[in-house]
Amino acid sequence: MTEAWTQAVRRQLYQGRLLALGGPDDGTWITEQAAARALGHAAAEIPGVRLESLRIGSAPLQPVSEPAVRPPAGALPPGPLRIEAAFTAPLAQPLPETADQLRSALLNAAAERLGLATVKADLRVTDLHEGPGTGVTSPTAATAMRPTPEVAAARSSPPVTGTVVMRGHAGELAEVATGVPGVARLTAALGSRPVRVEDHDDPPGRHIEVHLAVAPGHHPLQVARAVRAAVADAATRDAPGPVTAAVLVTETSAGRRTLPDTVMSAPQ
């Protein structure tokens, strides 16, 4: 029991904070590791910039909102976020110009590629180097954004589905979730079941939590909204009361696809 608990804690720490995607009605979160990897790809597009570290968390002194559904354990409440990044810059370009490019790249990627409500990016220059080259990531930052062994194994193994891992309500809903366009696979990167179903009596109802990876070319928030709608609809048929659903994105391809001007409303 102690060893299992220790491994679960290590997985949670490795994945970092659980950040809210979208607004309080979206019921969607993403691991800090997955978000940092996406932002790392955006930073790598700036010639000569080398990320040393990157963290994402709640912006100080900013209001937060109560989520419409129960969040995953330990998740941050919906609200403005702050990016903190350390980087080295090329000598060939004025430092303020490089910093502005990096700040814009990080904020735009967070908002457009992921759907994070970021309000600021605090940058720290750790060194200057010669040679423009292309944007790269330092060994330190690359290690910090490396997928866990569980995630790496999942990439080369069959998707986690209800028919393989789960039975009953969870298994049925797992198949519904994996059938949603944009879902690459269900994941168990945090050491828990990919789909959790909990019925409660006071008040009567059902809550569902789904952990998943987003396929290339799909926007994480759009996919999560579609999954929430699909599993909530499927679970309503035999639920003891109202159904709520939450989604945790543990892996994303960090594609360039952005949200359209008109998006569908988030399910409750």
FENBELSUL-V890199 format. One record per residue. N is the residue number from 0. RES is the residue in one small letter. NEAR is the number of other ideal C-beta (glycine too) atoms within 12 Angstrom. D_CENTER is the distance of its C-alpha to the mean C-alpha in Angstrom with 1 decimal. Layout:
BEGIN
n=N res=RES near=NEAR d_center=D_CENTER
n=N res=RES near=NEAR d_center=D_CENTER
END
This chain:
BEGIN
n=0 res=m near=7 d_center=28.5
n=1 res=t near=8 d_center=28.1
n=2 res=e near=10 d_center=26.8
n=3 res=a near=12 d_center=24.2
n=4 res=w near=12 d_center=23.1
n=5 res=t near=13 d_center=23.0
n=6 res=q near=19 d_center=20.8
n=7 res=a near=22 d_center=18.3
n=8 res=v near=17 d_center=18.3
n=9 res=r near=18 d_center=17.8
n=10 res=r near=28 d_center=14.8
n=11 res=q near=27 d_center=13.2
n=12 res=l near=20 d_center=14.5
n=13 res=y near=28 d_center=13.3
n=14 res=q near=41 d_center=9.6
n=15 res=g near=31 d_center=10.2
n=16 res=r near=31 d_center=9.5
n=17 res=l near=38 d_center=7.3
n=18 res=l near=48 d_center=6.8
n=19 res=a near=47 d_center=8.1
n=20 res=l near=49 d_center=7.5
n=21 res=g near=39 d_center=11.0
n=22 res=g near=25 d_center=13.9
n=23 res=p near=25 d_center=15.3
n=24 res=d near=25 d_center=16.4
n=25 res=d near=41 d_center=13.2
n=26 res=g near=42 d_center=12.3
n=27 res=t near=49 d_center=8.5
n=28 res=w near=46 d_center=5.8
n=29 res=i near=51 d_center=2.2
n=30 res=t near=46 d_center=4.1
n=31 res=e near=40 d_center=6.2
n=32 res=q near=40 d_center=7.4
n=33 res=a near=45 d_center=5.1
n=34 res=a near=47 d_center=5.3
n=35 res=a near=44 d_center=8.8
n=36 res=r near=41 d_center=9.7
n=37 res=a near=44 d_center=9.2
n=38 res=l near=48 d_center=11.3
n=39 res=g near=44 d_center=13.6
n=40 res=h near=32 d_center=14.5
n=41 res=a near=36 d_center=15.4
n=42 res=a near=47 d_center=17.5
n=43 res=a near=30 d_center=19.2
n=44 res=e near=26 d_center=20.7
n=45 res=i near=37 d_center=22.8
n=46 res=p near=23 d_center=26.1
n=47 res=g near=31 d_center=26.8
n=48 res=v near=46 d_center=23.8
n=49 res=r near=36 d_center=22.5
n=50 res=l near=42 d_center=19.5
n=51 res=e near=31 d_center=20.5
n=52 res=s near=30 d_center=17.6
n=53 res=l near=43 d_center=14.6
n=54 res=r near=30 d_center=13.1
n=55 res=i near=44 d_center=11.1
n=56 res=g near=29 d_center=12.5
n=57 res=s near=30 d_center=14.5
n=58 res=a near=25 d_center=17.3
n=59 res=p near=15 d_center=20.7
n=60 res=l near=11 d_center=23.2
n=61 res=q near=19 d_center=20.9
n=62 res=p near=15 d_center=21.0
n=63 res=v near=23 d_center=18.3
n=64 res=s near=21 d_center=18.5
n=65 res=e near=16 d_center=18.8
n=66 res=p near=30 d_center=16.2
n=67 res=a near=26 d_center=18.1
n=68 res=v near=36 d_center=17.0
n=69 res=r near=25 d_center=16.7
n=70 res=p near=32 d_center=13.3
n=71 res=p near=36 d_center=12.2
n=72 res=a near=19 d_center=14.5
n=73 res=g near=22 d_center=14.0
n=74 res=a near=34 d_center=11.2
n=75 res=l near=33 d_center=12.0
n=76 res=p near=28 d_center=13.9
n=77 res=p near=33 d_center=13.2
n=78 res=g near=27 d_center=14.9
n=79 res=p near=29 d_center=15.3
n=80 res=l near=41 d_center=13.3
n=81 res=r near=30 d_center=15.1
n=82 res=i near=44 d_center=14.3
n=83 res=e near=28 d_center=16.8
n=84 res=a near=42 d_center=17.8
n=85 res=a near=28 d_center=21.0
n=86 res=f near=42 d_center=22.5
n=87 res=t near=34 d_center=25.8
n=88 res=a near=37 d_center=27.5
n=89 res=p near=29 d_center=30.4
n=90 res=l near=17 d_center=33.9
n=91 res=a near=17 d_center=34.7
n=92 res=q near=23 d_center=32.8
n=93 res=p near=14 d_center=33.2
n=94 res=l near=23 d_center=30.6
n=95 res=p near=13 d_center=29.9
n=96 res=e near=18 d_center=29.3
n=97 res=t near=30 d_center=26.8
n=98 res=a near=28 d_center=25.0
n=99 res=d near=19 d_center=24.9
n=100 res=q near=28 d_center=23.5
n=101 res=l near=42 d_center=20.7
n=102 res=r near=31 d_center=19.9
n=103 res=s near=24 d_center=20.0
n=104 res=a near=35 d_center=17.8
n=105 res=l near=43 d_center=15.0
n=106 res=l near=31 d_center=15.3
n=107 res=n near=25 d_center=15.7
n=108 res=a near=39 d_center=12.8
n=109 res=a near=43 d_center=10.5
n=110 res=a near=29 d_center=12.3
n=111 res=e near=26 d_center=13.3
n=112 res=r near=39 d_center=11.0
n=113 res=l near=49 d_center=7.7
n=114 res=g near=39 d_center=9.5
n=115 res=l near=48 d_center=9.1
n=116 res=a near=35 d_center=12.5
n=117 res=t near=36 d_center=13.6
n=118 res=v near=23 d_center=17.4
n=119 res=k near=23 d_center=18.4
n=120 res=a near=35 d_center=18.0
n=121 res=d near=26 d_center=20.4
n=122 res=l near=34 d_center=21.7
n=123 res=r near=22 d_center=24.1
n=124 res=v near=23 d_center=26.3
n=125 res=t near=19 d_center=27.2
n=126 res=d near=19 d_center=29.6
n=127 res=l near=20 d_center=31.3
n=128 res=h near=24 d_center=32.1
n=129 res=e near=13 d_center=34.4
n=130 res=g near=16 d_center=33.6
n=131 res=p near=18 d_center=31.1
n=132 res=g near=19 d_center=29.7
n=133 res=t near=15 d_center=26.3
n=134 res=g near=27 d_center=23.0
n=135 res=v near=26 d_center=22.1
n=136 res=t near=32 d_center=20.0
n=137 res=s near=26 d_center=22.0
n=138 res=p near=14 d_center=22.2
n=139 res=t near=20 d_center=20.8
n=140 res=a near=31 d_center=17.6
n=141 res=a near=22 d_center=17.4
n=142 res=t near=19 d_center=17.8
n=143 res=a near=29 d_center=15.1
n=144 res=m near=37 d_center=12.6
n=145 res=r near=20 d_center=14.3
n=146 res=p near=28 d_center=12.7
n=147 res=t near=31 d_center=14.2
n=148 res=p near=18 d_center=17.4
n=149 res=e near=30 d_center=16.0
n=150 res=v near=34 d_center=13.4
n=151 res=a near=15 d_center=16.1
n=152 res=a near=16 d_center=18.6
n=153 res=a near=27 d_center=16.6
n=154 res=r near=22 d_center=16.6
n=155 res=s near=12 d_center=20.4
n=156 res=s near=18 d_center=21.0
n=157 res=p near=14 d_center=21.4
n=158 res=p near=26 d_center=18.4
n=159 res=v near=36 d_center=18.2
n=160 res=t near=29 d_center=20.1
n=161 res=g near=28 d_center=22.1
n=162 res=t near=19 d_center=25.3
n=163 res=v near=19 d_center=24.6
n=164 res=v near=26 d_center=22.9
n=165 res=m near=27 d_center=23.4
n=166 res=r near=17 d_center=26.3
n=167 res=g near=19 d_center=27.3
n=168 res=h near=29 d_center=25.0
n=169 res=a near=34 d_center=21.8
n=170 res=g near=24 d_center=23.0
n=171 res=e near=25 d_center=24.0
n=172 res=l near=45 d_center=20.7
n=173 res=a near=41 d_center=18.9
n=174 res=e near=29 d_center=21.1
n=175 res=v near=35 d_center=20.5
n=176 res=a near=48 d_center=16.7
n=177 res=t near=36 d_center=17.2
n=178 res=g near=21 d_center=19.7
n=179 res=v near=33 d_center=17.4
n=180 res=p near=18 d_center=17.3
n=181 res=g near=31 d_center=14.1
n=182 res=v near=41 d_center=13.2
n=183 res=a near=32 d_center=13.7
n=184 res=r near=35 d_center=14.1
n=185 res=l near=45 d_center=13.3
n=186 res=t near=45 d_center=12.2
n=187 res=a near=35 d_center=13.6
n=188 res=a near=39 d_center=11.9
n=189 res=l near=37 d_center=12.4
n=190 res=g near=27 d_center=16.0
n=191 res=s near=29 d_center=16.2
n=192 res=r near=28 d_center=17.0
n=193 res=p near=40 d_center=14.6
n=194 res=v near=42 d_center=16.3
n=195 res=r near=32 d_center=18.0
n=196 res=v near=36 d_center=20.8
n=197 res=e near=24 d_center=22.7
n=198 res=d near=23 d_center=25.9
n=199 res=h near=18 d_center=27.5
n=200 res=d near=10 d_center=31.0
n=201 res=d near=8 d_center=31.1
n=202 res=p near=12 d_center=30.2
n=203 res=p near=13 d_center=30.0
n=204 res=g near=24 d_center=26.7
n=205 res=r near=31 d_center=23.8
n=206 res=h near=34 d_center=20.1
n=207 res=i near=44 d_center=17.6
n=208 res=e near=41 d_center=14.2
n=209 res=v near=53 d_center=12.4
n=210 res=h near=48 d_center=9.9
n=211 res=l near=51 d_center=9.3
n=212 res=a near=42 d_center=8.8
n=213 res=v near=47 d_center=9.3
n=214 res=a near=26 d_center=12.7
n=215 res=p near=21 d_center=14.0
n=216 res=g near=19 d_center=15.2
n=217 res=h near=33 d_center=13.1
n=218 res=h near=37 d_center=10.9
n=219 res=p near=50 d_center=7.6
n=220 res=l near=42 d_center=9.1
n=221 res=q near=37 d_center=12.4
n=222 res=v near=43 d_center=11.6
n=223 res=a near=45 d_center=10.2
n=224 res=r near=39 d_center=13.3
n=225 res=a near=33 d_center=15.5
n=226 res=v near=46 d_center=14.5
n=227 res=r near=45 d_center=15.1
n=228 res=a near=30 d_center=18.4
n=229 res=a near=33 d_center=19.5
n=230 res=v near=46 d_center=19.1
n=231 res=a near=35 d_center=20.5
n=232 res=d near=20 d_center=23.4
n=233 res=a near=32 d_center=24.1
n=234 res=a near=37 d_center=24.1
n=235 res=t near=24 d_center=26.4
n=236 res=r near=15 d_center=29.3
n=237 res=d near=15 d_center=30.1
n=238 res=a near=25 d_center=28.2
n=239 res=p near=20 d_center=30.4
n=240 res=g near=17 d_center=29.1
n=241 res=p near=21 d_center=26.3
n=242 res=v near=35 d_center=22.9
n=243 res=t near=33 d_center=19.5
n=244 res=a near=47 d_center=16.2
n=245 res=a near=45 d_center=12.6
n=246 res=v near=54 d_center=9.5
n=247 res=l near=52 d_center=6.6
n=248 res=v near=56 d_center=4.3
n=249 res=t near=47 d_center=5.2
n=250 res=e near=40 d_center=6.4
n=251 res=t near=45 d_center=7.1
n=252 res=s near=25 d_center=10.6
n=253 res=a near=35 d_center=10.1
n=254 res=g near=24 d_center=13.1
n=255 res=r near=19 d_center=15.3
n=256 res=r near=25 d_center=15.4
n=257 res=t near=21 d_center=15.3
n=258 res=l near=24 d_center=15.7
n=259 res=p near=11 d_center=19.4
n=260 res=d near=5 d_center=21.6
n=261 res=t near=7 d_center=21.9
n=262 res=v near=19 d_center=19.1
n=263 res=m near=19 d_center=19.7
n=264 res=s near=15 d_center=19.7
n=265 res=a near=32 d_center=17.1
n=266 res=p near=31 d_center=18.6
n=267 res=q near=23 d_center=19.5
END
